Amino acid sequence: MIMEGIACPTDGTGCSSMLRCTIENWADLLTGRATLSALMETGAVSITGDETSTLVALRACDPEGLRS
C-alpha cells in the first residue's frame, strides 16, 4: 500500500491495486537483479486493480528494477 508517499507491505485489505510476488522476486527488484517488466512477462509478478497507476507509482521509486 502506498500511503502519504510511503510504500509499505500489507495483506492488501482496502487496496485498490496490488502487486503480488515472492519475497525473493521483491529482493531481486530492489537490488536490480531483475526488472519489473521482465518479471511481469514471466508471470512472476502480477498486478491486480489499476495496473497503469501502480506502474506509475512504482516508477517513481529509487530502485532501478522497479522503474524498468
JOGIPE-V303825 format. One line per field, one symbol per residue. ss: DSSP state (H for helix, E for strand, L for the rest). phi: phi as a letter, one per 40 degrees, with the letter a starting at -180 (. if undefined). psi: psi as a letter, one per 30 degrees, with the letter a starting at -180 (. if undefined). Layout:
ss: ???
phi: ???
psi: ???
//
This chain:
ss: LEELLEELLLLLLLLLLEEELLHHHHHHHHHLLLLHHHHHHHLLLEEELLHHHHHHHHHLLLLHHHHL
phi: .bbfgbcacacgdgccaabbaccccccccccgcabdccccccgcbbbbgcccccccccccccddcccb
psi: kjkhgkkkklffkgkflkkklleeeeeeeffgflleeeeeefgfklklbjeeeeeeeefflekefff.
//
